[in-house]
Amino acid sequence: YHDLETVFLPVPLHDRLTFERAEEGVHLTCDRADLPVDGTNLVHRAATRFLERAGLRAGVRIHLEKRIPMAAGLGGGSGNAAHTLLGIDHHQRHLHGALDAQQRVVEFGELFGLGQQLLVECGQLFVGGLQLLVGRLQLFRRGLQLPILKHAVKLDTE
């Protein structure tokens, strides 16, 4: 957990995740060779835990198209993990009729300690303590352009 007070702002960057049913296990691929696709990846970990906790036998194939800079503190990995939970949940509901997607994100987000539920919220958010939503903000007008700068030092936010 990160005990902090911060503002989350939506940015016009996004990664793309695609999901496909597999016979078993988690199979993650990525368009970036420098991103691990094993159990150290948050998407892989989220998918694995989801399948285990939900008691599902079927697996999932996930492809990640990475556009958000890595280790930049922009929430890309955490957001992808949150959307992995939503993506698998969506497929499971269509296949088996189950599970409340938003509740799953909160439930599994607590396991990871990533405040993932915040990363599926929209808008400007003030977050305090252990990444708990304190309130919604209107600090910046829509269409305002702010630069996003990535420092040369990698930020490990785990």
C-alpha positions as CSV (number, residue, x, y, z in Angstrom):
1,Y,0.0,0.0,0.0
2,H,1.0,3.6,-0.5
3,D,0.0,5.9,2.4
4,L,-0.4,9.2,0.5
5,E,-2.6,12.0,-0.5
6,T,-2.7,12.6,-4.3
7,V,-4.8,13.6,-7.2
8,F,-5.6,11.1,-10.0
9,L,-6.2,12.8,-13.4
10,P,-7.4,11.0,-16.5
11,V,-4.8,11.1,-19.3
12,P,-5.3,10.4,-23.0
13,L,-3.0,7.3,-22.9
14,H,-4.2,3.8,-22.8
15,D,-3.0,0.3,-23.2
16,R,-5.2,-2.3,-25.0
17,L,-6.1,-5.7,-23.6
18,T,-7.8,-8.5,-25.5
19,F,-9.1,-11.7,-24.0
20,E,-9.8,-15.1,-25.4
21,R,-10.8,-18.3,-23.6
22,A,-8.2,-21.0,-23.1
23,E,-8.5,-24.5,-22.0
24,E,-6.5,-23.8,-18.8
25,G,-4.0,-21.5,-17.2
26,V,-3.1,-17.9,-18.0
27,H,-1.3,-17.1,-21.3
28,L,-0.1,-13.5,-21.6
29,T,1.5,-12.0,-24.6
30,C,2.7,-8.4,-25.2
31,D,3.8,-6.3,-28.1
32,R,6.8,-5.1,-26.1
33,A,9.6,-7.6,-25.7
34,D,11.0,-5.8,-22.6
35,L,7.8,-6.4,-20.6
36,P,7.7,-9.7,-18.7
37,V,4.7,-11.9,-19.4
38,D,5.2,-14.4,-16.6
39,G,3.9,-14.4,-13.0
40,T,5.8,-11.2,-12.2
41,N,3.4,-9.2,-14.5
42,L,0.4,-7.6,-12.7
43,V,-2.0,-8.6,-15.5
44,H,-0.8,-12.3,-15.2
45,R,-1.1,-12.2,-11.4
46,A,-4.6,-10.6,-11.6
47,A,-5.8,-13.2,-14.1
48,T,-4.3,-16.1,-12.1
49,R,-5.8,-14.9,-8.8
50,F,-9.2,-14.3,-10.4
51,L,-9.4,-17.8,-11.9
52,E,-8.2,-19.3,-8.6
53,R,-10.6,-17.3,-6.3
54,A,-13.5,-17.8,-8.7
55,G,-12.8,-21.6,-8.8
56,L,-12.8,-21.6,-12.6
57,R,-11.2,-24.5,-14.5
58,A,-11.0,-22.7,-17.9
59,G,-8.1,-20.4,-18.6
60,V,-7.5,-17.2,-20.5
61,R,-5.3,-15.9,-23.3
62,I,-4.6,-12.2,-22.9
63,H,-2.7,-9.9,-25.3
64,L,-1.4,-6.5,-24.1
65,E,-0.7,-3.7,-26.4
66,K,1.5,-1.4,-24.3
67,R,1.3,2.4,-24.8
68,I,1.5,3.8,-21.3
69,P,5.1,4.3,-20.4
70,M,6.4,1.6,-18.0
71,A,7.6,2.5,-14.5
72,A,6.4,6.1,-14.9
73,G,4.0,6.2,-12.0
74,L,1.0,6.6,-14.4
75,G,-0.9,3.6,-13.1
76,G,-0.6,1.6,-16.3
77,G,0.2,-1.8,-14.7
78,S,-2.3,-1.4,-12.0
79,G,-5.0,-0.1,-14.4
80,N,-4.3,-3.1,-16.7
81,A,-4.6,-5.5,-13.7
82,A,-8.0,-3.9,-12.8
83,H,-9.2,-4.1,-16.4
84,T,-8.0,-7.7,-16.6
85,L,-10.4,-8.5,-13.7
86,L,-13.2,-6.7,-15.5
87,G,-12.4,-8.4,-18.8
88,I,-12.3,-11.9,-17.4
89,D,-15.4,-11.2,-15.3
90,H,-17.2,-10.0,-18.5
91,H,-16.3,-13.2,-20.3
92,Q,-17.3,-15.4,-17.4
93,R,-20.7,-13.7,-17.0
94,H,-21.4,-14.3,-20.7
95,L,-20.3,-18.0,-20.4
96,H,-21.6,-18.9,-17.0
97,G,-23.7,-15.9,-15.8
98,A,-21.8,-14.8,-12.7
99,L,-20.1,-12.2,-10.6
100,D,-20.5,-8.5,-10.0
101,A,-17.7,-6.8,-12.0
102,Q,-17.2,-3.7,-9.8
103,Q,-17.3,-5.7,-6.6
104,R,-14.7,-8.1,-8.1
105,V,-12.4,-5.2,-8.8
106,V,-12.7,-4.0,-5.2
107,E,-12.3,-7.5,-3.8
108,F,-9.2,-8.3,-5.9
109,G,-7.8,-4.8,-5.6
110,E,-7.6,-5.4,-1.9
111,L,-5.6,-8.5,-2.5
112,F,-3.1,-6.6,-4.6
113,G,-3.1,-3.4,-2.5
114,L,-3.1,-1.3,-5.7
115,G,-6.2,0.8,-5.3
116,Q,-7.3,-0.7,-8.6
117,Q,-10.9,0.2,-8.1
118,L,-9.8,3.9,-8.5
119,L,-8.2,3.1,-11.9
120,V,-11.6,2.1,-13.4
121,E,-13.3,5.3,-12.0
122,C,-13.5,8.2,-14.4
123,G,-12.6,11.8,-13.7
124,Q,-10.4,13.8,-11.4
125,L,-10.1,12.1,-8.0
126,F,-8.6,13.0,-4.7
127,V,-7.2,10.0,-3.0
128,G,-5.9,9.8,0.6
129,G,-4.6,7.3,3.1
130,L,-4.2,3.8,1.7
131,Q,-5.6,4.8,-1.7
132,L,-9.2,5.4,-0.6
133,L,-11.3,7.7,-2.6
134,V,-11.9,10.9,-0.7
135,G,-13.8,12.8,-3.3
136,R,-14.2,13.9,-6.9
137,L,-12.6,17.1,-8.1
138,Q,-13.0,19.6,-10.9
139,L,-9.5,21.2,-10.9
140,F,-8.9,21.3,-14.6
141,R,-11.3,22.1,-17.5
142,R,-11.8,19.6,-20.2
143,G,-9.4,19.9,-23.1
144,L,-6.7,21.5,-21.0
145,Q,-3.3,20.2,-22.3
146,L,-0.6,19.4,-19.7
147,P,2.7,17.7,-20.5
148,I,3.4,14.2,-19.2
149,L,7.1,13.9,-18.4
150,K,8.8,10.6,-17.6
151,H,11.9,10.7,-15.5
152,A,14.9,8.6,-16.5
153,V,14.7,6.8,-13.1
154,K,12.2,4.0,-13.1
155,L,9.5,4.1,-10.4
156,D,8.8,0.8,-8.8
157,T,5.3,1.3,-7.4
158,E,4.8,-2.2,-6.0
